């Protein structure tokens, strides 16, 4: 066995080396044990771990040195890439670093300054809030102190009286000693501090309150009850009235708003009076009334004034003050130039729509039924120079007079189209009247210059009769020869329109609320009510609340004439609007309102006013007039139910058919609206026994089946003059035919024969003309007609003959009449019935009425002259 302590030689261990560990860094330590043993231990050295302080990272361990590599001059490489020398590159790099450092310092300074300002503002705001709270607390403390002092003074002033009232007889000496001793104990007990209850502010009332036990006092745990907020408010109000010198019982005068009608309860509420007092007042005045009775404005005003209040009278129409008022308060700086609005007017088939087609290079006339315009069109023309012109194309047929009136009233310039081969016609004259009434300047477009026989000089001469003097005749009206087919004169016409617009200096404010006119309206399936609007001023946007006539709504969509969606409509634009709750009448003004409440108030007032006008009671006729009307033949009515594609067409049809009547027959439109025919329309027509006139609309399947079951006639039309001709023919058929009488001859009764089977037969001699069988006869006695009838028999000797001429004798028998005497005279005549023409009848009635008016005027003048004498 070999000892580890043996250090002599390295081979005494049997050729084995002692165990040892080699470390990168470390050493060997010899350990000594008992009994003389020892052992060598290899010790490894560890590096010391250093832990950083709080908030500081620990130092990173030292990295081992990297192997040496050849150093690369990066500045030289970068300078070579930029084409600079190394010195110049280093200078630039240093300058850039310095600039970046300055910018970083400036940004840091600005951020610190902003944070400092924010902190100062927060501190100031906190200080102000704290100051306000302290002031409020101080004011509240002062108020409580004043109330406490006032209450203490009042109680002290009342204490002597209360003491005298409660005085008791003087007790005996023994009782006085006992009371003093008890009082001392009570006083000592009261002086001891209480840990469970607060000392009372008023010790005199404390015993009295203890004797009266209530729920509040029990729950308050012997604490004094606090005053209620209502009590404090009443006390403050009394103190305020006392300081102002007023009496709390006096009434406060109010300004009472009194509408046209108001109930007693509402009036009392507005006066802050009891309703029973107002009823008692009316009873004292001799009027028995109840709380819910309605009063007129004059009576309400008297009541308000007698109760000591002032009155402010208002009317239902005041809701339209802001809407209908012409507010020309636009700032001149906001006024911007706008496009001119023109109306193309003239006689039917003079080429108005074809002229506009040539201007906008579209074929619109081909889509019109019958080759005529039956709707009012509105769109914008964009010229080559970028300018725009808004155009209203009005119908030329006589039935669309109302449309022409609206077109002239809504535009700035009127283009009067006259055909060079036709000249001035009735609707041309009417268009001139409409243009003059609106005050718009007129530009004459002499169309169809390419047609053979065109004579523009004749057109200008005919216009002189209507006070239209063209420039070629030393006037001011521009006359432009044009041709819609060849394009001749179109540029000159556009130049004339722009020149006239520049002279007028048309401007509008696009920043204000929009307003304008309703050009047309209709009801479409899937879209609802669609109205064509012309914006005169302002800016119409989606979501605006508009009022048009009797209807209102929020704008859901805006589309132009090409059915393209737009976001806003500026002045002089014609657009289609969706969102109204009905189809307004064409020509009605529209405007944007602030909210839905105002819109409802305006439309409800208008609907109520229209309903009152339609159902207004008519004046009662006298008894003589009623009896005369019953004895005369009643007028014949033809009821009609009209449905059209647009509201303007319905209006035109109604005006045309109702204008054709006279004192004998007339057409009456019981209902007219835009949209297709529905089942409700068929039921109304059935109840009124009226046919349904459909203009450019159709009935749905359910309505068609119902009409067939109920026997209601539906007539479809697409051309308005066909509709008018049919209605006119029906009215003429309702007229009684004209009775025309023709004299035939006279015969004198020479003898009367009594025949048993035939009765009395007159033997006559024809003295004039002839007597014809089957004709009408009159029996005259002393030149007085005593009978009118027909011949029953006409004989010559024993034979029946057709006629007997003058100078011939014959036998005449009367049908159902036998009172014939010798010497009577027989007048023979024939009767034929002729069909009457409605136009001739109307002309005759107009002439008769004119003559009667003239005679009445002459009679009145004569009566006035006689009265003066």
C-alpha angles and dihedrals in degrees: 000000000000124000119224089220091071108109099168112110128341097249101062090091095068095264093303124124121222116259114266139162123225117213132181088242127011144073148233124273124192115222120203122212135182123289090035096293123144138178135199115228125191111228122203118210118226125200118250115257113223118202117202125230125264111300092009124104120237115259112264116247117259111265120231113256111266119235112269116260131183108276117244120212101225094178091057092049092049091046090051091052091052093046093244136121119258093246094052091046092052091050092051091047091052092048091050092050091050091051091049091050091051091049091049091050091049092049091049091050092050092049091049091048091050091050090048092051091048092050092048091049091050091050092049091048091050091048093050092048091049090049092050092050092049092049091050091049091048092050091049091049091050091049092050091047091052092049091047092050092047091050092048092049091049093050092047090052091052095044098084092051092048091047093051092048092052098043115139132199119275110270123232120264094256091049091045091055091049092049092049091051091048090046092053091053091047091047091049091049092049091051089058111094114249119222098193106047138037120245111257119250090219112041094180094064095041097086092047092051091048091055091055108064116197135165091254093050091046094051091044090067093230092309120137112261116248123234116257122246091243090054091052091049092050091050092050091049091051091048091049092050090047092053093046089053094239129131117244091222095062118105122241114239113235136191106241120202109220119192126195092276128016136168122242091243093052092046092051090049092052091049091046088236131129115265091226090059091055091048091050090050091053092047090052088052089054098257118122106213141161130219094258097046119120123240129200120238096258094052091045090051092053091050093049093049093047089053089055101255133120124245133227112190118210133178132212090245091064089087088074096051095097093036101049098034113109098234105195093171096121117140110247088228090062095052112109130183114265135195118268119252114221132185121210108214137168146105123322116276094014091122104260098143092038089055091053090047089057090050097051097029094237133120106235100144092065090065095056118098114243092007093279132106111250099170133054109247127205127189143128129257117211111206128210092256091056097256121130133219123194111216131199112195109202126196117254100207116111091241092066098063092126091054091053090050091054091045093054093046094053101048140076100215130028118214107205109203115202123177112236092218097045106038129196113352135181096271089047089058090047091051090052090053092050092049092051092048091054094045093231119146117250129229114190116218109194100205133193096043088155093062117100111253095031110158114181091173090062091050092054090047092051090050090059089071088063095046095257105137114185126211092254087062094048094267135123101243116102115228116193121188107220140169120207091196100051098027093239115161097004094122090048090051092051090047090052091051092050091047092052091047092052091052091052093050094216112204137162139177110251094187100065130080111290125251136165143119137306107241099180140343136197143165117242128189110252094011103058121206112005121187128191107220132189111212110216100174138004134019122294114204137178111275096031117135111232135184119210117176110305094345138072138183148149115272107251100174140002121208131177128221090281092055091250118146114243131188099220141007118223127198117301093022122130111210141164116242128201124197107063118129092229145005108276121214115265113257094034116131118243131199143170117255131196102245145355093261092062091045092053092048092052096046094044091052092049093047091048092049092049092047091050090050094050094046097040111137115249123228115270116245123228122266092253091054092049092050092047090051091051092050094048124072112275120240115259115237128200108200117208135187112208127198120178140175094247134020093244093059091050090051092049093048092048093050093047100048095042091049093059096068129099138183092297107039135014142169117235124194106215093183135006130177143146119259141055125314113271135186092262089058090054092049091050091049090049092051092047095041090232132140120239116242110204116193113192091332134096137213120248121241096263093049092048093052091047091051091052092050094046095041096240115157118227118195119194122208135175099175118060099212090057088055092048093048092052093049090046091052091051091051091049089052089054091055117099110247118254113259111221119189124202122196114232108174152295131261129187122220108236099171140000120225124196111217117183098221098036103032122220115000121192119223103214141181116215105231101174135020116334143302116230129195114244093024126119121266137193125203112220124196116182087347091302121120107235098166139018122189145100136299116259096189139007117189137178105201102315098333129092110237133188098225143000122209131215117294093026129112122229144161118250127192125189123221110249094345129097107160095113125149135188112268096031118134126227120211115199123200141159127228129209129180119221127197112248126228116226095217092051091048091051091048091049092049091047091050091048092050091047091051091047091050090049092049091047091050091051091048091050091049091050091049091050091049091049091049091051091051 
